[in-house]
Amino acid sequence: MPSVDLRSPARLLRRAPDLRLLLGAGLVSMTGDWLLGVGLAYSVYALTGSTLASAAALLSSFVPQVLVGSVAGVFVDRWDRRRTMVVTNLLLAVGLLPLLLVSGADRIWVVYVVLAVQSCIEVFFSPAEQALLPRVVDDADLVAANGLNAQIRNLARLFGSGLGGVIAAAGGIRAIAVADAATFLVAALLVTRLRTSGRAVADALDEALDEDAAEVVRGRFSALVEEWREGFRTVGDNYVIRTLVIALLITSAGEGIMGTLFAPYVRHVLHASGQVYGVITGVQAIGGVIGGFLVAVVAERWSPVTMVWAGSIAFGLVDLAIFLYPVLWVAAWPAAVGMVLVGLPGAIAVAGTMTLFQRNTTDDKRGRVFSLLSLAQAVSVVIGSVLAGLFGGPSGIMPILALQGGGYVVAGLLVLARLRVHEASLDLTPTRS
């Protein structure tokens, strides 16, 4: 068995400069995402006092993904992914400006419109980022790179959540908008320095279209429809991807519940402030950073399948403890401790999921498949958010939140049953174009 080398992540970053830039851009941009999400979640509830208003904010972020998410991947696979990331970051920055008009509950509709527009733009960014990651490292380093990416995501959560709570309390929605816009601009600048080509591997259909300029308009439209269908076929035909989609449908419904009810949980169940909400939300990243580091250090020892099922089950069990302990004792600090603990299995499960996705898709289809994974998540988040908004009144906050933790346990057992037992016979090796 290979020995543990704590310096391997640093060596990977040294020999992969584009990975450093991609992770740096992600750190800055996702810090802004968490700042915006946490800040707006608390601000909307503070202004309205309504869980339905909180649910509406979450729905504004995810309904557009349901409507256009499956189509976005088709364009991501055709466009230069590096350029797509730059343009979307710039558009996301500009799209925040209307939030400067929000001064009270009577203009809360502006928040919903902005979140919907941001969501429409975001569906092009995430598939481009995930499709580009396997191209900036060798396949042997892919699990480690995903572990580092999990670290970055959790660092962003740590910084962004804390800042979101503080900025929401100090400057309100307007201050949140300015801070988030700045992060998008910095991220766009970092992506422009990438040297790796952002163009997807050309397929025969593109070449055929280029040969017949007279038929380009009709041909392009037909090609887009066919590529859209091909993305669905890829998901349906691949046993591993299909299993991941089912698991994501389960866990994402829980995330919709969590996104809607966690601010009311902190405010009404734990009787804590916005600053405490930001801290509790953000400290999950501490465990996530540790988990991402472990993945990067011992990547060759862990099966991605094991990472997914074991990480999901552990995540769900800790979440259940977080949401149910106030039955016996009301205090905020146990929730913070639990959030630190839950971050570790969460980072491990995410790294395993992304590795399985990347290794079971070809470069020319990766954007479409990731968009469909995101679509599955968005559909379930909407369902979970509606459920939480309808039934998550003060007396229902804890029982409904408990469904989130239980969902992760069920999803982990599903992956264990469908993939672990057959892992030796499944093709979990890299898929080449």
N, C-alpha and C positions, 0 to 999 in steps of 0.2 A: 504493500500500500504506500503511495507517495506521501512524503512528509509535507506538513503544512508550511507554506512559505508566506509569511506576512508581508513580504516586499513585492509579491507578484502583481498586485494591482498598480503599484507605483511604476513598475517596469512596463506594464502594458500601456499606461498613460504616456510614458516617455517615448515609446516607439510608435505611438499612434497619435500624431498631433491633431488630426481631424476628429478623432474621438474626443480629445480634450475640448476642442471648439464646440462640438455638437453637445457634449454634456454641459459645458459652460452656458451655452445658449439656453438649454433646457432648464438649468438651475435658475437663471434670471427670469425667464418667461413663466415658469411654473410657480416661482415665488409670487409673481404678480397674480397668477390665477388664484392661488390660495388667499392672498391678500384680498382680492375682489370677492371671492366666494364667501369667506368667513365674515368679512366686513359687511357685505350686503345682507347676508343671512341674519346677522344680529340687528342691523339697522332697520331692515324691513319689519322684523318682529317688534322691535322697540317702537317704531312709528305707528304700527297698526294694532299690535297686541293680538294678532290673528294667526292661527296655524294654517288657515286656508290661504292667507296672504303669503306665508312662507312657502306653502306648496305651490302657489302660482309662480313664485320666483323660480323655484326649481324646475317647474314645467316649462317656463319660458326658455330655460337653458337646454332642455332635452327634447321637446317636441320638434323643433326644427331638425334635430339630428335624425329623428324618426322619418321625417319627410324627405330629406335630401341626402341622408348619410350613405345609403347604398350606391347612389350615383357619384358621389364625390370621389370614391376610389378609382372609378374609371378614368377620370381626368388626371388624378395623381399619377396613375401609371403611364399617362401620355405626356404629361408636362415634366419639365425639369424640376426635380424635387427640391433641390437647393433653392432655386428661384421661387418656388411655391412657398417655402418656409419664410423667405424674406418678405414677400408681398403680403402674406397673411399676417405676419407680425405688424407690419406697417398699418394694414387695414384695421387690425384689432386695436391699435393705439388710437387711431382717428375715431373709431366707433364708440369710444368711451366718452367723448366730449359732451353728448347730451346729458350725461349724469350731472354735469355742472348746473343744470336747471332745476334739480330736485332739491326743494327746500322744506318739504313737509309731506304729510300723508296724502294730500290732494294731488300730488304729482308722482305718486308711486308707480303709476302706469308707465312713466318714462323708464323706470328700472326694468320693467318687463320687456319693453321694446328693445332696449339696449342689450339685454341678455339674449333675446331671440336673435338679433343681428350678429352678436358675437358668436353664438352657437353655429350659425350658418357658415361663418368664416372658419371657425375652429375645425369643422369636419374635414377641411382640406389640409390643415396643418398636421394633425396627429398621424394620419396614414403616411404622409410624406416623411415625417421624422422616423417612424418605425420601419419604413421601407429602406431608408437610407442607412440606418445603423449597421446592418450586416455588411455593408459595402466599405465601411471605414475600418474594419478589423478582419483578421483571418477567422475562418470558421472555428478553428481550435480555441479561439479566444472569445467566442460568442457568448457562452454562459457567463464568463467573467465580466464581459462588457455589459450584459444585462444586469448583473449584480451591481456594477458601478452605477448604472442608470437608475436602479432601484434606490441606491444611496442618494443620488442627486434628487430624485423625486421626493424623498423623505426630508432631505435638507431643505428643499423648497417649502415643504409643508411646515417644517419647524419654524423657519424664518417668516414665511408668509402668513401663517395662522396667527402667530404672536403679533405681527405688525398689523394684521387685519383687525384684530380686537382692539388694539391700542388706537389705531387711526380712526376706527369707527367711533370710539368713545370721545376722541379728542377733536376730530375734524369732520366727522360725518361722511356722507356719501360723496361729497365733492372732493374731499381730501383723498378718499379711496381711489377715485377716478384718476386723479393726477398721478398718484404713486404708481398705479398699475400701468398707465400709458408709458411712463418712463421705462418700465421693465421691458415692454415690448420693443421699444426703440433700441435698447441695448442688445437684446437678443437678435434683432435683425442685423445689427452691425457685426456680431460674432459669426453669424451664418454666412455672411458675404465673404469671410476669410477662408471658408472651406475649400480645399483643393480637389477633393473627390468629386467626380462627375455626378451630377444629379439626374442625368438621363437614365430612364429605365432601359433594360435590354430590349432592343427592337425586335418585333415579331414579324412574321411573314405577312400578316394583314396590313401592317403599316407600310411595308415595302410595296405591296400590291396597290395600295391606294395612291402612293406617291408616283406610280408609273402611269396613272390615268388621271391627269389633271382635269379633264372635261367632266369626269364623274365625281369630283372630289367632294362636293357638298352632299350629294345623295349617298355616296359611299361612306363618308365620315359618319353620317347619321346612322346608317345601317351598322357600321362597325361599332359605334358606341353602344347601340342596343345589344349587339351580340356579345360585346365584352362585359356588359352589365350582367347578362344572363350567365356568361362563363364564370363570373365571380360566384354566383349562387351555386352553379354546378360544382365548382371546386370545393366549396364548403360542404355540400351534400355528399360528395364522393369520398372525401377524406375522413376516415374514422376518427383520427385524432382531433382535427379541427371541429368536427361535428360535436364531439364530446365537450370540447372547450366552450363551444357556443351554448350548449345546454347548461353547463356549470355557470357561465356568465349570466344567463337568463335568471338563474336562481339568486346568485349573490347580488346582482345589480338591483333587483327589486328591494333587497335589504338596504342597499346604498340610497335608494330613493326615500325609504323610510327614515334612514339616518339623517340625510340631508334636510329633511323637513322637520324632524322632531328633536334633533339634538340641541338646538338653541333653546326651544321650550323646555327640554329636559334639564338643562343647566339652570335656566331661569326659575322654573316652577318647582322642580323636584329637588335640585341641589341648593336653590335659593342663592345663586351666585351671580356676579356681574358680567358685563361684556368682556372685560379684561380677563377674567377667569375663564370664560368660554373660549377666548382665543388661545389661552395657555393650554387648556385641556385638549383642545382640538389639535394644537400644534405639537405637543410633546410625544404623540404617537411616532413622530419622525425620529425621535431618539432611538427607539427600538428598531425602526426601519433602517436607519443608518448602520446600526450594528449588523442587522440582517443582511443588508446589501454588501457590507464588507466581508461577512462570512462567505457569501456566495462567490464573491470575487476571489477569495483566498483559496477555497477548497472546491472550486468549480468542477475539477476533474473527478472528485469523489462522489458527487451527488447526481442522481438521475433527475432530469427535469420533471418526470412524472411524479416521483416521490416528493419533490419540492412543492408541486401543486397540491397533491392530496393531503400531505401532512401539514403543510402551511395553512391550508384552508380550514381543516378541522381544529387546529390549535387556535387560529384566529377566532373562529366561531365560539369556542368554549370561553375564551377570555372575554369576548364581547358580552356573552351572557352574564358573566360575573359583573361586568361594569354596569349593565343596565338594571340588574336585580338587587344589588347590595343595598340600595337605599330603603328596601323593605325593612331592613334591620337597623340601619344606621345612616343618617343623613349627614354627609360631609363631602366636600369637593375633592380633597386630596386623594382618596382612594380611586376616584375616576381618573385622575391624572396618572397615578401609578399604573393602573390598568391599561391606559392608552399607551404608555411607554412599552409595556410588555407585549401588547398586541401588535405593535409595529414590527417586531422581529419576524414572526411568522408571515405577516402580511407582505413584507419585502421579499421573502423567500418564495412565496406563492406567485407573486407578480413576475419575478425573474424567471421562474420555471414556465409560466404561461407564455411569456413573450418568446422564450427560446423554442418551445414546441411550435408556436405559430410560425416563427421565422424558418425553422428547419423543415416545415411541412408545406411551404409555399415556394414557388419560383419567383425570381425577381420581377418578372413582367406581370405577375398577378398579385404581388404582395400588397399593393395599395388597395386593391379591390377587396381582398380577403380581410384586411385589417378594418376597412370601412364597414364590412358586414359584421365583424365582431363588435365594433363600436355601435352599430345599429341595434344589435341584440341587447347591448348594455342600455342604450337609450330607451328602447321600448320598455324594458323592465324597470328602469328608474322612474319612468312616467307612471307605470302601474303602481309601484311602491309609493310614489309621492302622492298619488290620488288617494290610495288607501290610508296613508298617514294623515292627509288633510281632512278626510271625512271622519275618521274614527279616532284621531289622536288628540282628543280634548284633554284637559288636565288629568282626568281619571284614567285615560287610556294611553298616556304617553309611554309608561313603562312596559305594559303588555305588548304594545305594537312594536316597540323597539326590540323586544326580545325575539321577535320574528327574524330580525336581521342576523343575530348571532346564530340562531337555529338554521337559517338558510346556508350559512357558510359550512356548518357541520354536514348538512345534507349534500352540498356540492362536493365537498372533499370525499365523502363516502362514494359518491357517484364516480368521480375520477378514479378512485381506488378500485372500484368494481369493474369499470370499463377499460381502463388502461393498464393498471398495475399487473393484473392477472395475465394479460396478454402482451406485456411489454416486450418480452423476448422475441415474439413473432411479429410485432409491429415494426414498420419501417420508420424508425425515429432518427435516422441518419439524415444529413443535409440533402436537400433536394436542389439539384442544379438545373439551370435553364438549358 
